[in-house]
Amino acid sequence: MNDGSKKSRRRRSSSLLYQEPQESIEHLSDQSAIPNLNANWVNAKGAWVIHIVLIVALKIFFSIIPGIQRDTSWILTNITYMFGSYLMFHWVRGIPFEFNAGAYDNLNMWEQMDNGEQFTPTKKFLLSVPICLFLVSTHYTHYDLTYFTLNVMALLGVIIPKLPWSHRLREATSSTTDLSEEDLSHVKIMLYFFYNRNYDLNTMLPPVPDSKDQKIKHLETHIAVYILGDKYTFPSLSAHAARGFANVLRSNRESFHSDVLLSSVPLVYGNTLANIRTLRTIIMREVTWWFNVTSNLTQEDNESLLEITRGYQQFREDLILFYARNFEESTDGDDELPPSP
């Protein structure tokens, strides 16, 4: 049997629906730490008018194109708006602002709006807009069967994901994947997560006598699992690993060891293949806390930090960015700047 036939029968796929689980207490605290700019703007003044303006602009755009009749311009307007609405509210997950430890990585914009509450005024409006556009488009296409079918399909595509029973509903696609090159212990953690929607390294990893070494080992494992989830496109796994990574660094505050925090920097910033912006944000938050509670760093910490900033340019840039942002927040509302030291 040739290789081609082996490869053709090697990959099988099946799909099923599952409900995205509710966030943990730590996850919810990360969500409430900073306002969600990605979803809160929909309740701002004038946000509803944007949809009407976009629809009018699309209709004008398609109407001025030579050769396009009025009925065709209406259905193009309808389909374009429906497609953009689905892409924006239901397809893209997470947020473009990485300052909350990946707290919204598993949720699309519709699920983030109004903290997940159903039938709020904004959601009622966004539910009524495609319905009204469907009725107008159907009327101006003279109830043509072909146009009507296209309009109905476009409408259902944006209405069904907005219904309460579709909240957090996901389609999971399973397929045979070659994991022979991955670390077996990390694969076991990934499989355990798929069955239990959770994992605890305190019970899955052998105990280490030194608490500092154990924290470093847990950080390394969380980073590896996070990269594994990013590599195979399992955002829920990466999000859980990011929360575990953040919890280990938070627990390090009680009996602080700078080695624990600094050991995570090369592992995160040295990886160029995975999307590790969430882990970078967590590290910056802990480094900022460290600088705020420590008046003078030890000589050893200064040397280690200097070596890391020289070796990882992205870490140095993130450090400067976070310091600039914290300075702006501390001086916001003040009439005068604090005196120079």
C-alpha positions in Angstrom: 0.0 0.0 0.0 1.5 3.3 -1.0 2.0 6.4 1.2 -0.7 8.3 -0.5 -3.4 5.8 0.4 -2.2 5.8 4.0 -2.4 9.5 4.3 -5.8 9.6 2.7 -7.2 7.3 5.3 -5.2 8.7 8.2 -7.3 11.8 8.8 -10.9 11.5 10.0 -13.0 14.2 11.3 -16.3 14.6 13.2 -18.1 17.5 14.7 -20.3 17.9 17.8 -21.8 20.8 19.8 -20.8 21.6 23.3 -21.4 24.4 25.8 -18.5 26.7 26.8 -18.2 26.3 30.6 -18.6 29.2 32.9 -15.5 31.1 34.1 -13.8 30.4 37.4 -13.6 33.0 40.2 -10.1 34.0 39.1 -11.2 34.3 35.6 -14.2 36.5 36.5 -11.9 38.7 38.6 -9.6 39.2 35.6 -12.6 40.2 33.5 -13.8 42.8 36.1 -10.3 44.2 36.7 -10.3 46.5 33.6 -13.3 47.7 31.6 -13.9 45.7 28.5 -13.3 48.3 25.7 -14.0 45.7 23.1 -17.7 45.4 24.0 -18.7 48.4 26.2 -18.7 50.8 23.2 -21.9 49.3 21.9 -23.7 51.0 24.8 -22.1 54.3 24.1 -24.0 57.3 22.8 -24.4 57.2 19.1 -23.4 53.5 18.8 -26.8 52.5 17.5 -26.7 55.1 14.8 -23.5 53.6 13.3 -25.5 50.6 12.0 -28.0 52.7 10.2 -25.2 54.8 8.7 -23.4 51.7 7.5 -26.5 50.3 5.9 -27.2 53.6 4.1 -23.6 53.8 3.0 -23.7 50.3 1.7 -26.9 50.9 -0.2 -25.4 54.1 -1.8 -22.2 52.3 -2.7 -23.9 49.4 -4.5 -26.4 51.7 -6.2 -23.7 53.9 -7.9 -21.9 50.9 -9.3 -22.8 50.7 -13.1 -24.9 47.8 -14.1 -26.4 47.0 -10.7 -30.1 47.3 -10.5 -32.1 48.4 -7.5 -33.2 45.0 -6.3 -29.6 43.6 -6.7 -28.2 46.5 -4.7 -30.6 45.8 -1.9 -29.7 42.2 -1.6 -26.0 43.0 -1.8 -26.5 45.5 1.0 -28.4 42.9 3.1 -25.8 40.2 2.6 -22.9 42.5 3.2 -24.3 43.8 6.4 -25.2 40.3 7.6 -21.8 39.0 6.8 -20.0 41.8 8.6 -22.3 41.5 11.6 -21.7 37.8 11.9 -17.9 38.3 11.5 -17.8 41.0 14.1 -20.2 39.7 16.8 -20.0 36.0 16.5 -17.0 34.7 14.7 -14.0 36.6 16.2 -13.2 35.6 19.8 -11.2 37.4 22.4 -10.3 41.1 22.4 -7.5 43.1 20.7 -6.4 44.6 24.1 -4.2 42.2 26.1 -4.5 43.7 29.6 -6.7 41.2 31.4 -4.7 37.9 31.3 -6.8 36.5 28.4 -10.0 36.6 30.4 -12.1 37.0 27.2 -10.2 34.6 24.9 -13.1 32.1 24.8 -15.9 34.6 24.2 -17.0 36.3 21.1 -18.2 39.9 21.2 -21.9 39.1 21.5 -21.1 37.0 24.6 -19.0 39.7 26.1 -21.6 42.4 25.7 -23.5 43.3 28.9 -21.7 40.6 30.8 -23.5 37.9 28.9 -27.0 39.1 29.9 -29.8 38.3 27.3 -32.3 40.7 25.8 -30.8 44.0 27.0 -31.8 47.1 25.1 -28.7 47.0 23.0 -29.1 43.4 22.1 -32.8 43.9 21.3 -31.8 46.7 18.9 -29.0 44.6 17.3 -31.5 41.7 16.9 -34.1 44.0 15.3 -31.8 45.6 12.8 -31.2 42.6 10.6 -34.9 41.7 10.7 -35.9 45.1 9.5 -33.3 45.1 6.8 -34.5 41.6 5.7 -38.1 43.0 5.4 -37.0 46.0 3.4 -34.7 44.0 1.2 -37.5 41.4 0.5 -40.0 44.2 -0.4 -37.7 45.9 -2.8 -36.7 42.7 -4.5 -40.4 42.1 -5.2 -40.5 38.9 -3.2 -38.5 37.1 -5.9 -38.0 33.5 -4.7 -34.2 33.4 -5.4 -33.6 36.7 -3.6 -35.9 35.7 -0.8 -34.0 32.5 -0.2 -30.7 34.4 -0.1 -32.2 36.9 2.3 -33.6 34.3 4.6 -30.3 32.4 4.7 -28.4 35.6 5.5 -30.9 36.5 8.2 -30.8 33.1 9.9 -27.0 33.3 9.9 -27.0 36.3 12.2 -30.2 35.7 14.2 -29.6 32.1 15.4 -26.2 32.9 17.1 -28.0 35.8 19.0 -30.7 33.5 20.5 -30.3 32.5 24.2 -29.9 28.8 23.4 -27.0 29.6 21.2 -25.1 31.4 24.0 -21.6 29.9 24.4 -22.5 27.1 22.0 -19.5 25.8 20.1 -18.8 23.3 17.3 -15.9 21.1 18.3 -14.2 19.4 15.3 -12.1 16.4 16.2 -9.5 14.9 13.9 -6.6 12.6 14.0 -3.5 14.7 14.8 0.1 13.5 15.0 1.3 14.4 18.5 4.4 12.1 18.4 6.7 15.2 18.5 5.1 16.7 21.6 6.1 16.1 25.2 4.1 13.1 26.5 3.4 14.8 29.9 2.0 17.9 28.1 -0.2 15.8 25.8 -1.6 14.0 28.9 -2.5 17.3 30.4 -4.2 18.4 27.2 -6.2 15.2 26.9 -7.2 15.4 30.6 -8.4 19.0 29.9 -10.6 17.9 27.0 -12.4 15.4 29.2 -12.7 17.4 32.4 -12.5 21.1 31.1 -9.9 21.6 33.8 -6.5 20.4 35.0 -4.6 20.8 38.3 -0.8 20.5 38.2 -0.6 20.0 41.9 -2.1 16.5 41.4 -0.8 15.8 37.9 2.9 16.6 38.4 5.2 14.8 40.9 5.8 17.0 44.0 9.0 19.0 44.4 10.4 19.5 47.9 11.4 23.1 47.2 8.4 25.4 46.8 10.4 27.8 44.5 11.4 25.0 42.2 7.9 23.7 42.1 6.5 27.1 41.1 9.1 27.3 38.3 8.1 23.8 37.1 4.5 24.7 37.1 5.2 27.9 35.2 7.1 25.9 32.6 4.3 23.4 32.2 1.6 26.1 31.9 3.6 27.8 29.2 4.1 24.6 27.3 0.4 23.7 27.5 -0.5 27.2 26.4 1.8 26.9 23.4 0.3 23.5 22.7 -3.2 24.9 22.7 -2.1 27.8 20.4 -0.4 25.4 18.0 -3.4 23.1 17.6 -6.0 25.9 17.8 -7.6 25.1 21.1 -8.3 28.5 22.6 -10.0 27.2 25.7 -6.9 25.2 26.6 -4.6 28.2 26.1 -6.9 30.4 28.2 -6.9 27.9 31.0 -3.2 27.6 30.9 -2.9 31.4 30.9 -5.0 31.5 34.1 -2.9 28.8 35.7 0.2 30.7 34.8 -1.2 33.9 36.3 -2.2 32.1 39.5 1.3 30.7 40.0 2.8 34.2 39.7 0.1 35.6 42.1 0.9 32.9 44.7 4.5 33.9 44.4 3.7 37.3 45.9 3.1 35.8 49.3 6.7 34.6 49.7 8.3 36.4 46.8 11.1 34.8 44.8 12.4 36.9 42.0 13.9 33.8 40.3 10.4 32.4 39.8 9.2 35.5 37.9 12.4 36.0 36.0 12.6 32.4 34.9 9.3 32.8 33.0 10.7 35.6 30.8 13.0 33.6 28.6 10.4 30.8 28.2 7.7 33.3 27.0 9.8 35.9 25.2 12.1 33.4 23.7 9.2 31.7 21.8 8.5 33.2 18.4 6.1 30.6 17.0 3.1 30.9 19.3 0.9 33.9 20.1 2.0 34.6 23.6 0.7 38.2 24.1 -1.5 37.1 27.0 1.4 35.6 28.9 3.5 38.7 28.2 0.8 40.9 29.7 0.7 38.7 32.8 4.5 39.0 33.2 4.4 42.7 32.8 1.7 43.0 35.5 3.8 41.0 37.9 7.0 42.9 37.1 5.2 46.2 37.7 3.9 44.9 41.0 7.5 43.8 41.9 8.9 47.2 41.2 6.1 49.0 43.1 6.6 47.0 46.3 10.4 46.8 46.2 12.2 50.0 47.0 15.7 48.7 46.1 16.5 45.7 44.0 19.4 43.5 45.1 22.6 43.4 43.1 21.8 39.9 41.8 18.3 41.0 40.7 19.7 44.0 38.9 22.2 41.9 37.0 19.6 39.3 36.1 17.1 41.9 35.0 19.7 43.8 33.0 20.8 40.5 31.2 17.2 39.7 30.3 16.4 43.2 29.0 19.5 43.0 26.8 18.7 39.6 25.5 15.0 40.1 24.8 14.1 43.3 23.0 10.4 42.7 23.1 10.5 42.4 26.9 12.3 45.7 27.1 9.7 47.4 24.8 6.8 45.9 26.9 8.5 47.2 30.1 8.8 50.7 28.7 5.2 50.6 27.4 3.8 49.5 30.8 5.8 52.1 32.7 4.5 54.8 30.4 0.9 53.7 30.8 1.2 53.5 34.6 2.7 57.0 34.6 -0.2 58.4 32.6 -2.7 56.8 34.9 -1.0 58.1 38.0 -0.9 61.7 36.6 -4.4 61.6 35.1 -6.5 64.4 36.6 -3.6 66.2 38.2 -3.0 69.8 37.5 0.7 69.6 37.9 3.3 66.9 37.4 5.0 65.6 40.5 8.4 67.2 41.3 11.4 65.5 39.8 13.4 63.4 42.3 
